Amino acid sequence: MVVEAGKISLKDLQFNCIIGTLPYERENEQPIVLNVNLWLDFVQAARNEDLAHSIDYAQLAENLQRFIRLSQFQLEETLVLETAKYILNNYPKALMAEVSVRKPLAIENCAGAESSIRVKR
């Protein structure tokens, strides 16, 4: 049997942060919706039923919110790239990270503006 990497996902993680280039966006937090997919080897975690061989997604969600809120990015493009790099730098079990962010209030009469990236080791 050939086992490829497993995938852990955070879907529609919503929180407020400073994001944007316009003066009012630099002063007022706005909502974002974050999606993250991480690929990693599930074999040891599954064999041992041990979270130490995986990634704690609750802790990941908390750490990503803190990282993004403190960073106060101007561009979505910077947010997704730096967040993917943060994941790979801080979660050595992650083989690849895909990050997308949506600003639901960015454009009137639109579901939002969204950017995404996939980064691998």
DSSP file (Angstrom, degrees, kcal/mol; ACC not computed):
  #  RESIDUE AA STRUCTURE BP1 BP2  ACC     N-H-->O    O-->H-N    N-H-->O    O-->H-N    TCO  KAPPA ALPHA  PHI   PSI    X-CA   Y-CA   Z-CA
    1    1 A M              0   0    0      0, 0.0     2,-0.6     0, 0.0     0, 0.0   0.000 360.0 360.0 360.0 135.2    0.0    0.0    0.0
    2    2 A V        -     0   0    0      0, 0.0     2,-0.6     0, 0.0     0, 0.0  -0.908 360.0-163.7-103.4 123.0    1.3    3.5   -0.9
    3    3 A V        -     0   0    0     -2,-0.6     2,-0.1     3,-0.0     3,-0.1  -0.932   4.2-164.1-110.0 120.6    0.3    6.2    1.6
    4    4 A E        -     0   0    0     -2,-0.6    38,-0.3     1,-0.2    36,-0.1  -0.368  42.4 -64.1 -89.4 177.5    0.6    9.8    0.4
    5    5 A A        -     0   0    0     36,-0.1    36,-0.2    -2,-0.1    -1,-0.2  -0.312  51.1-130.8 -62.8 143.1    0.6   12.8    2.7
    6    6 A G  E     -A   40   0A   0     34,-3.1    34,-2.1    -3,-0.1     2,-0.4  -0.421  17.9-129.3 -85.5 169.6   -2.6   13.5    4.7
    7    7 A K  E     -A   39   0A   0     32,-0.2     2,-0.4    -2,-0.1    32,-0.2  -0.986  15.0-167.4-129.4 129.7   -4.2   16.9    4.8
    8    8 A I  E     -A   38   0A   0     30,-2.7    30,-3.0    -2,-0.4     2,-0.4  -0.941  18.8-166.6-108.9 135.6   -5.3   18.9    7.8
    9    9 A S  E     -A   37   0A   0     -2,-0.4     2,-0.5    28,-0.2    28,-0.2  -0.954  23.7-157.6-128.6 143.6   -7.6   21.9    7.1
   10   10 A L  E     -A   36   0A   0     26,-2.7    26,-2.2    -2,-0.4     2,-0.5  -0.990  26.3-157.8-109.7 121.8   -8.8   24.9    8.9
   11   11 A K  E     -     0   0A   0     -2,-0.5    24,-0.2    24,-0.2    23,-0.1  -0.892  59.5 -18.4-110.7 125.5  -12.0   26.1    7.2
   12   12 A D  E     -     0   0A   0     -2,-0.5     2,-0.6     1,-0.2    23,-0.2   0.872  69.2-175.8  53.9  48.1  -13.4   29.6    7.4
   13   13 A L  E     -A   34   0A   0     21,-2.7    21,-3.0    -3,-0.2     2,-0.5  -0.672  13.4-160.3 -73.4 117.6  -11.5   30.8   10.5
   14   14 A Q  E     +A   33   0A   0     -2,-0.6     2,-0.3    19,-0.2    19,-0.2  -0.883  26.5 133.4-112.9 131.1  -13.0   34.3   11.0
   15   15 A F  E     -A   32   0A   0     17,-1.5    17,-2.5    -2,-0.5     2,-0.3  -0.967  47.6-102.1-161.0 168.7  -11.5   37.1   13.0
   16   16 A N  E     +A   31   0A   0     -2,-0.3     2,-0.3    15,-0.2    13,-0.1  -0.751  44.4 148.9-100.8 146.2  -10.8   40.8   12.8
   17   17 A C  E     -A   30   0A   0     13,-2.1    13,-2.7    -2,-0.3     2,-0.6  -0.971  52.2 -85.3-160.3 170.0   -7.4   42.3   12.0
   18   18 A I        +     0   0    0     51,-0.3     2,-0.3    -2,-0.3    55,-0.3  -0.790  59.2 150.8 -82.9 119.8   -5.7   45.3   10.4
   19   19 A I        +     0   0    0     -2,-0.6    55,-0.2     6,-0.5     2,-0.2  -0.946  27.8  55.6-152.0 129.2   -5.3   44.5    6.7
   20   20 A G        -     0   0    0     53,-1.0    55,-0.1    -2,-0.3    -2,-0.0  -0.625  66.2-110.3 134.3 168.7   -5.2   46.9    3.8
   21   21 A T  S    S+     0   0    0     -2,-0.2    -1,-0.1    53,-0.1    54,-0.1   0.593  79.5  99.0-108.8 -17.1   -3.5   50.0    2.4
   22   22 A L  S >> S-     0   0    0     52,-0.1     4,-1.4     1,-0.1     3,-0.8  -0.421  82.9-114.2 -74.9 149.8   -6.1   52.6    2.7
   23   23 A P  H >> S+     0   0    0      0, 0.0     4,-0.7     0, 0.0     3,-0.5   0.877 116.3  48.5 -52.4 -44.5   -5.9   55.0    5.7
   24   24 A Y  H 3> S+     0   0    0      1,-0.2     4,-1.8     2,-0.2     3,-0.3   0.805 107.9  56.3 -68.9 -26.3   -9.1   53.8    7.3
   25   25 A E  H <4 S+     0   0    0     -3,-0.8    -6,-0.5     1,-0.2    -1,-0.2   0.765 104.3  53.3 -73.4 -24.4   -7.9   50.1    6.9
   26   26 A R  H << S+     0   0    0     -4,-1.4    -1,-0.2    -3,-0.5    -2,-0.2   0.655 116.4  39.2 -81.0 -16.3   -4.7   51.0    8.8
   27   27 A E  H  < S+     0   0    0     -4,-0.7     2,-0.4    -3,-0.3    -2,-0.2   0.709 113.7  51.1-104.0 -26.4   -6.8   52.4   11.7
   28   28 A N  S  < S-     0   0    0     -4,-1.8    -9,-0.4    -5,-0.1    -1,-0.2  -0.948  76.4-126.7-123.4 130.6   -9.7   50.0   12.0
   29   29 A E        -     0   0    0     -2,-0.4   -11,-0.2   -11,-0.1   -13,-0.1  -0.378  28.5-168.5 -65.6 150.2   -9.8   46.2   12.2
   30   30 A Q  E     -A   17   0A   0    -13,-2.7   -13,-2.1    -5,-0.1     2,-0.1  -0.952  27.0 -91.9-136.7 158.8  -11.9   44.4    9.6
   31   31 A P  E     -A   16   0A   0      0, 0.0    74,-0.4     0, 0.0     2,-0.3  -0.414  39.0-176.6 -73.1 144.7  -13.1   40.8    9.3
   32   32 A I  E     -A   15   0A   0    -17,-2.5   -17,-1.5    71,-0.2     2,-0.5  -0.940  19.4-141.7-130.5 159.9  -11.1   38.3    7.3
   33   33 A V  E     -AB  14 102A   0     69,-2.2    69,-2.0    -2,-0.3     2,-0.4  -0.986  21.2-163.1-122.6 119.3  -11.8   34.6    6.6
   34   34 A L  E     -AB  13 101A   0    -21,-3.0   -21,-2.7    -2,-0.5     2,-0.4  -0.862   9.1-174.0-109.2 134.2   -8.8   32.4    6.6
   35   35 A N  E     - B   0 100A   0     65,-2.6    65,-2.6    -2,-0.4     2,-0.4  -0.994   7.2-176.7-124.9 135.2   -8.5   28.9    5.1
   36   36 A V  E     -AB  10  99A   0    -26,-2.2   -26,-2.7    -2,-0.4     2,-0.4  -0.997  10.5-171.9-135.0 133.5   -5.5   26.7    5.6
   37   37 A N  E     -AB   9  98A   0     61,-2.7    61,-3.0    -2,-0.4     2,-0.4  -0.996   8.8-172.1-122.0 130.9   -4.5   23.3    4.3
   38   38 A L  E     -AB   8  97A   0    -30,-3.0   -30,-2.7    -2,-0.4     2,-0.5  -0.980  10.0-152.8-122.6 134.4   -1.5   21.5    5.6
   39   39 A W  E     +AB   7  96A   0     57,-2.3    56,-3.5    -2,-0.4    57,-1.1  -0.907  29.9 148.5-105.9 134.3   -0.1   18.3    4.1
   40   40 A L  E     -A    6   0A   0    -34,-2.1   -34,-3.1    -2,-0.5     2,-0.6  -0.967  53.1 -82.1-155.3 167.0    1.9   15.9    6.4
   41   41 A D        -     0   0    0     52,-0.5     4,-0.4    -2,-0.3     3,-0.1  -0.655  35.3-177.1 -77.3 118.8    2.7   12.3    7.0
   42   42 A F     >  +     0   0    0     -2,-0.6     4,-3.0   -38,-0.3     5,-0.3   0.557  58.9  93.9 -89.9 -10.0   -0.2   10.7    9.0
   43   43 A V  H  > S+     0   0    0      1,-0.2     4,-2.7     2,-0.2     5,-0.2   0.909  88.2  39.8 -57.6 -53.0    1.5    7.3    9.3
   44   44 A Q  H  > S+     0   0    0      1,-0.2     4,-2.3     2,-0.2     6,-0.3   0.916 117.4  49.4 -64.0 -42.8    3.1    7.7   12.8
   45   45 A A  H  >>S+     0   0    0      8,-0.5     4,-1.7    -4,-0.4     5,-1.0   0.925 115.4  43.7 -61.8 -44.2    0.2    9.6   14.2
   46   46 A A  H  <5S+     0   0    0     -4,-3.0    -2,-0.2     2,-0.2    -1,-0.2   0.897 113.7  50.6 -68.6 -40.3   -2.3    7.0   13.0
   47   47 A R  H  <5S+     0   0    0     -4,-2.7    -2,-0.2    -5,-0.3    -1,-0.2   0.897 125.0  27.1 -64.0 -40.7   -0.1    4.1   14.1
   48   48 A N  H  <5S-     0   0    0     -4,-2.3    -2,-0.2    -5,-0.2    -1,-0.2   0.500  93.9-132.0-102.5  -6.6    0.4    5.5   17.6
   49   49 A E  T  <5 +     0   0    0     -4,-1.7     2,-0.5    -5,-0.2    -3,-0.2   0.930  61.4 142.7  51.1  46.4   -2.8    7.5   18.0
   50   50 A D    > < -     0   0    0     -5,-1.0     3,-1.9    -6,-0.3    -1,-0.2  -0.966  51.6-155.4-128.1 117.9   -0.5   10.3   19.3
   51   51 A L  G >  S+     0   0    0     -2,-0.5     3,-2.3     1,-0.3    -1,-0.1   0.723  90.0  77.4 -62.6 -22.0   -0.9   14.0   18.5
   52   52 A A  G 3  S+     0   0    0      1,-0.3    -1,-0.3    -7,-0.1    -7,-0.1   0.727  93.4  52.4 -60.7 -20.2    2.8   14.5   19.0
   53   53 A H  G <  S+     0   0    0     -3,-1.9    -8,-0.5    -9,-0.1    -1,-0.3   0.253 116.5  39.1 -98.2  10.6    3.2   13.0   15.5
   54   54 A S  S <  S-     0   0    0     -3,-2.3     2,-0.4    -9,-0.1    39,-0.1  -0.478  94.7 -84.5-134.0-155.9    0.7   15.4   14.0
   55   55 A I        -     0   0    0     -2,-0.2     2,-0.9    38,-0.1    -3,-0.1  -0.993  30.3-129.0-126.6 127.0   -0.3   19.0   14.2
   56   56 A D     >  -     0   0    0     -2,-0.4     4,-2.4     1,-0.2     5,-0.1  -0.635  20.9-164.2 -74.5 105.5   -2.7   20.3   16.9
   57   57 A Y  H  > S+     0   0    0     -2,-0.9     4,-2.3     1,-0.2    -1,-0.2   0.785  84.8  56.7 -70.2 -26.0   -5.1   22.3   14.7
   58   58 A A  H  > S+     0   0    0      2,-0.2     4,-1.9     1,-0.2    -1,-0.2   0.930 111.5  43.1 -67.1 -44.0   -6.7   24.1   17.6
   59   59 A Q  H  > S+     0   0    0      2,-0.2     4,-2.8     1,-0.2    -2,-0.2   0.888 112.0  55.0 -66.9 -38.9   -3.3   25.5   18.6
   60   60 A L  H  X S+     0   0    0     -4,-2.4     4,-2.6     2,-0.2     5,-0.2   0.934 107.3  49.7 -58.1 -47.1   -2.5   26.2   15.0
   61   61 A A  H  X S+     0   0    0     -4,-2.3     4,-2.1     1,-0.2    -1,-0.2   0.912 112.5  47.2 -59.8 -43.9   -5.6   28.3   14.7
   62   62 A E  H  X S+     0   0    0     -4,-1.9     4,-2.1     1,-0.2    -1,-0.2   0.924 113.3  48.0 -64.2 -45.0   -4.8   30.3   17.8
   63   63 A N  H  X S+     0   0    0     -4,-2.8     4,-2.6     1,-0.2    -2,-0.2   0.880 111.0  50.6 -65.1 -38.9   -1.1   30.8   16.7
   64   64 A L  H  X S+     0   0    0     -4,-2.6     4,-2.7     2,-0.2     5,-0.3   0.906 109.2  50.8 -67.5 -41.1   -2.2   32.0   13.2
   65   65 A Q  H  X S+     0   0    0     -4,-2.1     4,-2.6    -5,-0.2     5,-0.2   0.938 112.7  46.4 -60.1 -45.7   -4.7   34.5   14.5
   66   66 A R  H  X S+     0   0    0     -4,-2.1     4,-2.4     2,-0.2     5,-0.2   0.935 113.4  49.2 -61.8 -47.0   -2.0   35.9   16.9
   67   67 A F  H  X S+     0   0    0     -4,-2.6     4,-1.7     1,-0.2    -2,-0.2   0.927 115.2  43.0 -58.9 -47.8    0.6   36.0   14.1
   68   68 A I  H  X S+     0   0    0     -4,-2.7     4,-1.5     2,-0.2     5,-0.4   0.906 113.5  50.7 -69.0 -42.4   -1.7   37.8   11.6
   69   69 A R  H  < S+     0   0    0     -4,-2.6   -51,-0.3    -5,-0.3    -1,-0.2   0.906 113.9  44.9 -63.4 -40.7   -3.2   40.2   14.1
   70   70 A L  H  < S+     0   0    0     -4,-2.4    -1,-0.2    -5,-0.2    -2,-0.2   0.810 109.4  56.9 -72.2 -29.1    0.3   41.3   15.2
   71   71 A S  H  < S-     0   0    0     -4,-1.7    -1,-0.2    -5,-0.2    -2,-0.2   0.821  80.8-161.2 -74.8 -32.1    1.7   41.5   11.7
   72   72 A Q     <  -     0   0    0     -4,-1.5   -53,-0.1    -5,-0.1    -3,-0.1   0.937  18.7-157.8  48.7  57.5   -0.9   44.1   10.4
   73   73 A F        -     0   0    0     -5,-0.4   -53,-1.0   -55,-0.3    -1,-0.1  -0.215  19.2-152.7 -63.8 153.1   -0.2   43.3    6.8
   74   74 A Q  S    S+     0   0    0    -55,-0.2     2,-0.3     1,-0.2   -52,-0.1   0.839  78.1  44.0 -90.8 -43.0   -1.1   45.8    4.0
   75   75 A L     >  -     0   0    0    -55,-0.1     4,-2.1     1,-0.1    -1,-0.2  -0.810  69.1-138.6-108.9 144.4   -1.7   43.3    1.2
   76   76 A E  H  > S+     0   0    0     -2,-0.3     4,-2.7     1,-0.2     5,-0.3   0.882 107.7  60.1 -58.9 -38.8   -3.5   40.0    1.1
   77   77 A E  H  > S+     0   0    0      1,-0.2     4,-1.9     2,-0.2    -1,-0.2   0.889 106.3  45.4 -59.4 -40.2   -0.7   38.7   -1.0
   78   78 A T  H  > S+     0   0    0      2,-0.2     4,-2.8     1,-0.2     5,-0.3   0.911 110.8  54.5 -68.7 -42.1    1.8   39.4    1.8
   79   79 A L  H  X S+     0   0    0     -4,-2.1     4,-2.1     1,-0.2    -2,-0.2   0.933 111.1  43.2 -57.9 -48.7   -0.5   37.9    4.4
   80   80 A V  H  X S+     0   0    0     -4,-2.7     4,-2.2     2,-0.2    -1,-0.2   0.915 117.0  46.1 -68.7 -40.8   -0.9   34.5    2.6
   81   81 A L  H  X S+     0   0    0     -4,-1.9     4,-2.3    -5,-0.3    -2,-0.2   0.954 116.2  43.7 -65.6 -49.2    2.8   34.2    1.7
   82   82 A E  H  X S+     0   0    0     -4,-2.8     4,-2.3     1,-0.2    -1,-0.2   0.843 113.5  52.1 -67.5 -32.4    4.1   35.2    5.2
   83   83 A T  H  X S+     0   0    0     -4,-2.1     4,-2.2    -5,-0.3    -1,-0.2   0.911 109.7  48.7 -69.1 -41.9    1.5   33.0    6.9
   84   84 A A  H  X S+     0   0    0     -4,-2.2     4,-2.2     2,-0.2    -2,-0.2   0.913 113.1  48.0 -63.0 -41.9    2.5   30.0    4.7
   85   85 A K  H  X S+     0   0    0     -4,-2.3     4,-2.4     2,-0.2    -2,-0.2   0.896 109.1  54.0 -64.5 -40.1    6.1   30.6    5.6
   86   86 A Y  H  X S+     0   0    0     -4,-2.3     4,-1.9     2,-0.2    -2,-0.2   0.916 108.7  49.6 -58.8 -44.1    5.3   31.0    9.3
   87   87 A I  H  X S+     0   0    0     -4,-2.2     4,-2.1     1,-0.2     7,-0.2   0.953 112.8  45.0 -61.6 -50.5    3.6   27.6    9.2
   88   88 A L  H  < S+     0   0    0     -4,-2.2    -1,-0.2     1,-0.2    -2,-0.2   0.844 115.6  48.2 -65.3 -32.7    6.5   25.8    7.5
   89   89 A N  H  < S+     0   0    0     -4,-2.4    -1,-0.2    -5,-0.2    -2,-0.2   0.799 121.9  33.3 -75.6 -28.8    9.0   27.5    9.8
   90   90 A N  H  < S+     0   0    0     -4,-1.9    -2,-0.2     1,-0.2    -1,-0.2   0.539 117.1  51.5-107.6  -9.5    7.1   26.7   13.0
   91   91 A Y    ><  -     0   0    0     -4,-2.1     3,-2.1    -5,-0.2    -1,-0.2  -0.755  61.0-178.0-129.0  84.4    5.5   23.3   12.2
   92   92 A P  T 3  S+     0   0    0      0, 0.0    -1,-0.1     0, 0.0    -4,-0.1   0.692  78.9  64.2 -61.6 -19.3    8.3   21.1   10.9
   93   93 A K  T 3  S+     0   0    0    -39,-0.1   -52,-0.5   -53,-0.1     2,-0.4   0.714  80.5  97.9 -75.8 -19.1    5.9   18.2   10.3
   94   94 A A    <   -     0   0    0     -3,-2.1   -54,-0.2    -7,-0.2     3,-0.1  -0.564  49.6-176.4 -72.7 124.7    4.1   20.2    7.6
   95   95 A L  S    S+     0   0    0    -56,-3.5    26,-2.1    -2,-0.4     2,-0.3   0.769  71.9   4.5 -88.7 -31.1    5.3   19.3    4.1
   96   96 A M  E     -BC  39 120A   0    -57,-1.1   -57,-2.3    24,-0.2     2,-0.4  -0.988  63.9-155.6-154.4 146.3    3.3   21.9    2.3
   97   97 A A  E     -BC  38 119A   0     22,-3.1    22,-3.0    -2,-0.3     2,-0.5  -0.993   2.6-167.8-129.8 133.6    0.9   24.7    3.3
   98   98 A E  E     -BC  37 118A   0    -61,-3.0   -61,-2.7    -2,-0.4     2,-0.4  -0.987  14.4-177.2-118.2 127.8   -1.9   26.3    1.3
   99   99 A V  E     +BC  36 117A   0     18,-2.5    18,-2.1    -2,-0.5     2,-0.4  -0.982   7.1 176.9-128.9 134.0   -3.3   29.6    2.7
  100  100 A S  E     -BC  35 116A   0    -65,-2.6   -65,-2.6    -2,-0.4     2,-0.4  -0.988   6.0-168.7-133.0 148.7   -6.1   31.7    1.5
  101  101 A V  E     -BC  34 115A   0     14,-2.5    14,-2.1    -2,-0.4     2,-0.4  -0.994   1.9-164.7-135.5 142.7   -7.7   34.8    2.9
  102  102 A R  E     -BC  33 114A   0    -69,-2.0   -69,-2.2    -2,-0.4    12,-0.2  -0.992  13.1-153.6-128.1 135.3  -10.9   36.7    2.0
  103  103 A K  E >   - C   0 113A   0     10,-2.7    10,-1.5    -2,-0.4     3,-1.5  -0.890  13.2-169.0-102.2  99.5  -11.9   40.2    3.0
  104  104 A P  T 3  S+     0   0    0      0, 0.0     6,-0.2     0, 0.0     3,-0.2   0.716  83.6  44.8 -67.2 -20.1  -15.7   39.9    2.9
  105  105 A L  T 3  S+     0   0    0    -74,-0.4     7,-0.1     1,-0.1     3,-0.1   0.317  84.1  99.2-103.3   9.0  -16.2   43.7    3.2
  106  106 A A  S <  S+     0   0    0     -3,-1.5     2,-0.4     1,-0.2    -1,-0.1   0.851  87.3  30.1 -66.8 -36.6  -13.6   44.8    0.6
  107  107 A I  S >  S-     0   0    0     -4,-0.3     3,-1.2     3,-0.2    -1,-0.2  -0.987  85.5-118.2-132.0 127.0  -15.9   45.3   -2.3
  108  108 A E  T 3  S+     0   0    0     -2,-0.4     3,-0.1     1,-0.2     4,-0.1  -0.332  98.8  12.4 -62.1 141.1  -19.6   46.4   -2.2
  109  109 A N  T 3  S+     0   0    0      1,-0.2     2,-0.3     2,-0.0    -1,-0.2   0.798 110.0 104.4  61.5  32.1  -22.0   43.8   -3.6
  110  110 A C  S <  S-     0   0    0     -3,-1.2    -3,-0.2    -6,-0.2    -1,-0.2  -0.989  79.3-125.0-141.1 146.8  -19.3   41.2   -3.7
  111  111 A A  S    S-     0   0    0     -2,-0.3     2,-0.2     1,-0.3    -5,-0.1   0.656  75.9 -85.2 -66.6 -13.9  -18.6   38.1   -1.5
  112  112 A G        -     0   0    0     -5,-0.1     2,-0.4    -7,-0.1    -1,-0.3  -0.645  39.9 -74.5 135.8 170.0  -15.1   39.6   -1.0
  113  113 A A  E     -C  103   0A   0    -10,-1.5   -10,-2.7    -2,-0.2     2,-0.4  -0.873  49.8-169.8-101.4 136.3  -11.6   39.8   -2.4
  114  114 A E  E     -C  102   0A   0     -2,-0.4     2,-0.3   -12,-0.2   -12,-0.2  -0.971  15.2-176.6-135.4 143.4   -9.5   36.7   -1.9
  115  115 A S  E     +C  101   0A   0    -14,-2.1   -14,-2.5    -2,-0.4     2,-0.3  -0.972   9.8 179.4-132.6 149.5   -5.9   35.7   -2.3
  116  116 A S  E     -C  100   0A   0     -2,-0.3     2,-0.3   -16,-0.2   -16,-0.2  -0.980   7.0-178.3-148.3 160.3   -4.2   32.3   -1.9
  117  117 A I  E     -C   99   0A   0    -18,-2.1   -18,-2.5    -2,-0.3     2,-0.4  -0.985  16.4-146.4-154.7 154.9   -0.8   30.6   -2.2
  118  118 A R  E     -C   98   0A   0     -2,-0.3     2,-0.4   -20,-0.2   -20,-0.2  -0.997  20.1-179.0-126.5 125.6    0.7   27.1   -1.8
  119  119 A V  E     -C   97   0A   0    -22,-3.0   -22,-3.1    -2,-0.4     2,-0.3  -0.985   1.4-175.1-127.8 133.9    4.2   26.8   -0.5
  120  120 A K  E      C   96   0A   0     -2,-0.4   -24,-0.2   -24,-0.2   -25,-0.1  -0.883 360.0 360.0-126.2 161.0    6.1   23.5    0.0
  121  121 A R              0   0    0    -26,-2.1   -25,-0.1    -2,-0.3   -26,-0.0   0.484 360.0 360.0 -66.7 360.0    9.5   22.6    1.5
